[in-house]
């Protein structure tokens, strides 16, 4: 059996584990925390908006100058695909304001429990907590744990390490340094949940504002 390693057990890593298992891979899922899904549980504290019921071309346009990239990505995994994936876990959805989609009758804790039950039902899945990615040797990536280090050799590795928004969940961005040391370019982190693009009117741009708005 083909074996894969995923580093990072947030929402991206958990979904990737599910997808790889469905495609016949064995999966070892590592995380810096003792339990998976810490970011998912945090998101669930404010409602757990999973996706938005919107056509892929319309959704792609919301990504501004990068819309063509997201248009191609959303063809492979649209909002409807997200809803179908939840259905496979036994989770129905409800639609809120503006087409926002939420799990119906399931908390984030309940959703995480269902997902982990599904992953653990595969005999070729393992979750290994308290291991942090620290860099590479010539032979492969290195993970440091309380009882020593692990060197990953001759196995495909998927990095799902998240940003730097919630250090208490493990999303501290510390992986950027070993990536840079290996010569892998990364884009600097930016806030993504509050940015917008606006074309100011010429009158506004040319005017002088002498008092706070």
N, C-alpha and C positions, 0 to 999 in steps of 0.2 A: 504493500500500500504506500502511496505517496504521502509524505509527511511535510507539514508546513508549520511555521512558527509565526505567531502574531504577537507583537509587543505593544501593549496598551489595551486595557479592557474597559474602555469607555464605550459609548454607543457605536462608534465606527468599528472598533475591534470586535465587539460582540456580534454585530451584523456580519462582518467579514467571516468570523468563525462559522456562523450559521450557513453562509453561502458556500464556503469551502467544504464543509462537511457534506452538504447536499451534492457536491460535485466529486465526491469520492476521496477527499483528502482526510488524513488524520490531522488533528490540530492540537498544538500546545499553545495555550494563551497565557502570556505573562503580564503581570501588572506590578507597579510599584507599591500598591496598597494591598492589604490583606484580603480584601473583597472586591469583586468586580462592580462596575456600573455606578461608581460614586457620582460622576457627573450627571448621569441619567436621573439618579435620585434627587440631586439638587435641582435639576430642571423641573422635576415633577412637583416641587414645592410651590411652583407658581402656575401650574396648570397642564404642563406637558403637551404643548402644541406640537404635534408630530409633523404635519405638513399642511398644505393648503389645497383645497379642491379648485384647481385652476389648470387650464390646458398648458402643455409644455411650452409651446411658442410664446404664450403670454408670460409665463413664469420666467422664461429665459431672458426676455426683454428687461426684466427688473434688475439684471446684472450689468446694465450699462454697456460700456465698451466691450465687455467680455461676453456679450450675449451669445455670440456664435459658438463659443466653447460650451456654454451651459446648454445651448439648444441641442448640441450633439450628445451631451451627457444625459440630459433629461429624456432623450429618446430611448435610452437603455434602462433608465430607472426614473419613471415619472411619479407624480403624487399618487396616481392610481396603483402603481406597483407597491408603494409604501402601504397603502390600505390593504392590498391583497396579501402582503407579507404579514401584516398584523392578523389578518383573518386566519392564516395558517397556524398562528399561535392560539387561536380561539378568542381573539380580541376583536369585538365589534367597535365601530367608531361613531362619534356624533359630530355634527357640524355646528360650529359657532359663528360668531360675527365675521363677516367678510370671507366666509368659506374656510375658516381655520378648522382643522381636523384634530380631534382629541380622542383618546381611548374612552370608550363608554363603559362605566361601571368598573374600571380598573385604575388603581393608583399606580404611580411609578414603581413602588415596591412590588405590587402584584404583577405588573408587566415584566419586571426584571426576574421575578421568581419563575414565571412561565417560560421566559427565554432560557434561563439557566437549566430548568428542567429539561427543555428540549435539547440543549447542548449536551447535558450530562447523560441523556438517553443513548448517545453514541458511545460505544465502547472505546473509540479511538479519539476521544476528546479529554484534555486535561486542562484545568485552570491551576496556575502556579502563582501565588501572591507573594508580595514582599521582595520582588526582584526588579531592580532598576537598570535600564540600559545606560551604559557608561562610555561606549565607544567600540572600536574595532581593533583586532589584531590582523595580521596577514591572513589568518585562517577563517575569520568570521566575526560577527558581533559578539560583544561580551555583556553579560548581565551580572550584576552584583547583588547577592542576597546575604542574609544574616549568617548563613553557614558557609559562605565562600562564593566564588564566581562560577559562572557557566559560560562556556564557549560554544557557540552554535556553528557547527560545521556541516557543509554539504546539504543544507536544507533551504528552501525558499523562505524568505523572511518578509513579512508585511509589517511596516511601521504604522501604528495608529496612535500617535503620541499626543495629539491634541495641541492646543495653543498654550497661552500663559495666563488665562483669565481667572482660574480658580486654583491656586497652589494647594489649598487644603484637600482638594480632590485628587491631586497628582498632576494637574495641568499647570506646570510651572515653567514650561518652555526650556528646561535645562538641556534638552536633547539638541538644541541648535548648535551649541559649542562643539560637541563631537562630530556633528555633521560638517561644520565648517572646517574642522581640523582635517577631515578626510577629503576636503575639496568639493563638497556637495553644496551647491548654492541654495539658499532658502530666501524667501521673501520676508522682509521684516513684518512682525506682527502689527496689525491694526485693529481697532475696534470694528466689529462687523454688525452689531445689533442696533446701531443708532445712526449710521451714516446715511446720507442721501445726497443726490446731485440736483442742483437747482440753477437754472439760467436766470440770473437777476435781470431785471429790466434795465435799459440804458439810463433811464431817469434815476433809478436807484443807484446804479454804479457811479454815475457822475455827480450825484448829490453829496454834500458834506453833512454828516450827522453830528451835531454838537451835543446831543444828550442821549442817555441810554434809551434803548427801545423798551 
